[in-house]
Amino acid sequence: MIDNTAFEALKLSFVAGMAPMCAMFLVYVPQKHHQKALILSSSFAAGVMLFISLGELLSNSMDIFTSGYGTGGAFVCMLIFSAGFMIMNMADRIPDRIYYEKSSSNNPDMKKGLLFLIAITLHNFPEGMATFSAALENLEFGRNIALAIALHNIPEGMVVVSNVYYSSADKKKAFFYALLSSVAEPLGALCAYIFFYKYLSGLFMGAVFSFIAGIMMYICAEEMSVNYGEGTQVLKNYLILTGICFMCIVNAL
């Protein structure tokens, strides 16, 4: 029988995972406004994730490792953090490889849909594990992680919905692809519960937090490097700052 803490953690992962479905509003918005919506949502989400990855996850992980192992613990923490960053970078490259291998496909709509679906799924599966693990350690902490990931998932869903809908003019197809990308996160949380729940300890959670921080930092770096066009960089910078300030206020409440 699942206990209350694990159930609450799974619920948070489910809510964060379903965030891409919010992007279905794009099928009712003229295509010319899509870029503005993407800039607003993705840059704000990057600021939120930047604050949580460095200000909460990595900080908590460093405290756990250094309290037990001193300077050596800090070194281990940085190795795990770097591993999370690099693994997410490798996962991000897999869809590009599939794209080039299937570049001769006669069905560009399906090729584009497959590319984005794989990319989002690879991102969301470990994020589900992250939300679940954080909520088990501290429910309030888990809510902050779920909020950050949900805000990040909305622009991801917007990318899927806008590309699928405007290449096929099919709302049902856009809905189906958005739903598929959303399911990965609750599945990641469920896998974390099945395989890791019995082995959770302070040191294990420190490693998990450091690894998650690396994943989130990669996503932030990737988002901040995207060029949406001339004149958008200043807006992006202020939106990132707004996201950081928003999380400072949320933490103070």
C-alpha positions in Angstrom: 0.0 0.0 0.0 1.4 3.4 -1.0 2.0 5.8 1.9 0.7 9.4 2.0 4.1 11.1 1.3 4.8 9.0 -1.8 1.3 9.5 -3.0 1.6 13.3 -2.6 5.0 13.2 -4.4 3.4 11.2 -7.3 0.6 13.7 -7.5 3.0 16.6 -7.8 4.9 14.8 -10.6 1.6 14.2 -12.4 0.6 17.9 -12.2 4.0 19.1 -13.4 4.0 16.5 -16.2 0.5 17.5 -17.5 1.7 21.2 -17.9 2.4 20.7 -21.7 -1.3 20.2 -22.2 -1.8 24.0 -21.4 -0.2 24.7 -24.7 -3.3 23.5 -26.5 -4.5 27.2 -26.3 -2.1 27.8 -29.3 -4.5 26.2 -31.7 -6.8 29.2 -31.2 -4.0 31.8 -31.4 -2.8 33.2 -34.8 0.6 31.8 -35.7 2.3 35.3 -35.8 1.9 35.6 -32.0 3.5 32.2 -31.2 7.1 33.5 -31.0 6.2 36.1 -28.4 4.4 33.5 -26.3 7.4 31.2 -26.5 9.9 34.0 -25.4 7.7 35.0 -22.5 7.1 31.5 -21.1 10.5 29.9 -21.8 12.6 32.9 -20.5 10.5 33.2 -17.3 10.8 29.4 -16.8 14.6 29.6 -17.2 14.8 32.2 -14.4 12.7 30.0 -12.1 14.9 26.9 -12.8 18.1 28.9 -12.4 17.1 29.9 -8.9 16.0 26.5 -7.9 19.0 24.6 -9.4 21.6 26.8 -7.7 19.8 28.3 -4.8 18.0 25.2 -3.5 19.1 21.9 -5.1 22.8 22.4 -5.4 23.0 24.3 -2.1 21.2 21.5 -0.2 23.3 18.8 -1.9 26.5 20.6 -1.0 25.4 20.9 2.7 24.7 17.1 2.8 28.0 16.1 1.2 30.3 18.6 3.0 28.7 17.8 6.5 29.8 14.2 6.1 33.0 14.4 3.9 34.2 18.0 4.0 36.1 19.3 0.9 36.0 15.8 -0.6 32.3 15.8 -0.4 32.1 19.1 -2.3 34.3 17.5 -5.1 31.9 14.5 -5.3 28.9 16.9 -5.4 30.4 18.8 -8.4 31.2 15.5 -10.2 27.5 14.4 -9.9 26.3 17.9 -10.9 28.5 17.7 -14.0 27.3 14.2 -14.8 23.7 15.5 -14.8 24.6 18.3 -17.1 26.5 16.1 -19.5 23.9 13.3 -19.6 21.2 15.8 -20.4 23.4 17.2 -23.2 23.8 13.7 -24.7 20.1 13.0 -24.4 19.4 16.3 -26.2 21.5 15.2 -29.1 19.6 11.9 -29.8 16.7 13.5 -31.6 19.1 15.4 -33.9 20.7 12.1 -34.8 17.3 10.5 -35.5 16.4 13.5 -37.6 19.5 13.2 -39.8 19.0 9.4 -40.2 15.4 9.8 -41.3 16.0 13.0 -43.4 14.9 11.1 -46.5 11.4 10.3 -45.0 8.5 11.1 -47.3 6.3 12.2 -44.4 7.7 15.4 -43.0 4.8 15.9 -40.6 5.4 12.6 -38.9 9.2 13.1 -38.9 8.8 16.5 -37.2 6.3 15.1 -34.7 8.6 12.2 -33.9 11.6 14.5 -33.4 9.9 16.8 -30.9 8.1 13.9 -29.2 11.4 12.1 -28.5 13.1 15.3 -27.4 10.4 16.2 -24.9 10.1 12.6 -23.6 13.9 12.5 -22.9 13.6 15.7 -21.0 10.5 14.9 -19.0 11.3 11.4 -17.8 14.2 12.4 -15.5 12.3 15.5 -14.5 9.5 13.3 -13.2 12.1 11.4 -11.1 13.4 14.8 -9.9 10.0 16.0 -8.7 9.2 12.8 -6.9 12.6 12.6 -5.1 12.5 16.2 -4.0 8.9 15.9 -2.7 9.8 12.8 -0.7 12.6 14.7 1.1 10.5 17.8 1.7 6.9 18.4 0.4 7.3 22.2 0.3 10.6 21.8 -1.6 8.9 19.3 -3.9 6.2 21.9 -4.7 8.8 24.4 -5.7 10.5 21.9 -8.0 7.1 20.9 -9.5 6.3 24.6 -10.1 9.6 25.2 -11.9 9.3 22.1 -14.0 5.7 22.8 -14.9 6.6 26.4 -16.0 9.4 24.9 -18.1 7.1 22.2 -19.6 4.5 24.7 -20.9 6.9 26.2 -23.6 8.0 22.7 -24.5 4.4 21.8 -25.1 4.0 25.0 -27.2 6.8 23.8 -29.4 5.1 20.4 -30.0 1.6 21.8 -30.5 2.5 24.7 -32.8 4.7 22.5 -35.1 2.2 19.6 -35.3 -0.9 21.7 -35.6 0.5 24.1 -38.2 2.0 21.3 -40.3 -1.2 19.1 -40.2 -4.1 21.5 -39.3 -5.3 18.7 -37.0 -6.3 19.6 -33.4 -6.7 16.0 -32.4 -3.2 15.1 -33.6 -1.8 18.1 -31.7 -3.6 17.1 -28.6 -2.4 13.5 -28.9 1.3 14.5 -29.3 1.0 16.9 -26.4 -0.5 14.1 -24.2 2.2 11.7 -25.2 4.9 14.2 -24.2 3.1 14.8 -20.9 2.9 11.1 -19.9 6.7 10.7 -19.7 7.0 12.7 -16.4 4.5 10.7 -14.3 6.2 7.5 -15.7 9.6 8.8 -14.5 8.1 9.5 -11.0 6.5 6.0 -11.0 9.9 4.4 -11.9 11.6 6.3 -9.1 9.0 5.0 -6.6 9.3 1.4 -7.8 13.1 1.2 -8.1 14.5 3.7 -5.6 11.9 4.4 -2.9 13.3 1.7 -0.5 16.8 2.9 -0.8 16.4 6.6 -0.1 18.8 8.1 2.5 20.3 11.5 3.2 23.4 10.8 1.1 21.3 9.3 -1.7 19.1 12.3 -1.8 22.1 14.6 -1.8 23.3 12.8 -4.9 19.9 13.0 -6.5 19.6 16.8 -5.8 23.1 17.4 -7.3 22.2 15.4 -10.4 18.9 17.1 -10.8 20.6 20.5 -10.5 22.9 19.5 -13.3 19.9 18.6 -15.5 18.1 21.9 -14.7 21.3 23.9 -15.3 21.6 22.4 -18.8 18.0 23.3 -19.6 18.7 26.9 -18.4 21.9 27.2 -20.4 20.1 25.8 -23.5 17.2 28.2 -23.2 19.5 31.2 -22.5 21.5 30.4 -25.7 18.5 30.4 -28.0 18.3 33.4 -30.3 14.7 34.3 -31.0 15.6 37.2 -33.3 16.9 40.7 -33.2 15.7 42.9 -30.3 14.6 40.0 -28.1 17.7 39.5 -26.0 17.0 42.4 -23.5 13.4 41.1 -23.1 14.8 37.6 -22.4 17.2 38.9 -19.8 14.6 40.8 -17.9 12.2 37.8 -18.0 14.9 35.5 -16.6 15.5 38.1 -13.8 11.7 38.2 -13.2 11.6 34.4 -12.9 14.4 34.5 -10.3 12.7 37.3 -8.3 9.4 35.4 -8.5 10.9 32.3 -6.8 12.6 34.5 -4.1 9.1 35.9 -3.2 7.5 32.4 -3.4 10.1 31.1 -1.0 9.5 34.0 1.4 5.8 33.3 1.7 
